[in-house]
Amino acid sequence: VYILESERHGRLYIGASDDVERRVEEHNQGQTKSTSTGRPWKLLYKHLCEDRITALRLERTLKSWKNSTRVRAWIERNKDGM
């Protein structure tokens, strides 16, 4: 699970991938429609999960919060996961 921050807008984007570096590059190249307007993106946080199901559950939970303040607080509490 990874969390990106738009250097342009400060907006957060949450995703899951088995290759975070490749995925960040794709976001910054405009290959993802939902993030193309926020470029450039920087990797704010990544969390390694045991399996894909766990990662997708965490991604869904973080996205459901719809509150960047709450997500940023979660990052601070879990920053050792990077």
Secondary structure, 3 states (H helix, E strand, C coil): CEEEEECCCCCEEEECCCCHHHHHHHHHCCCCHHHHHHCCEEEEEECCCCCHHHHHHHHHHHHHHCCHHHHHHHHHHCHHHC
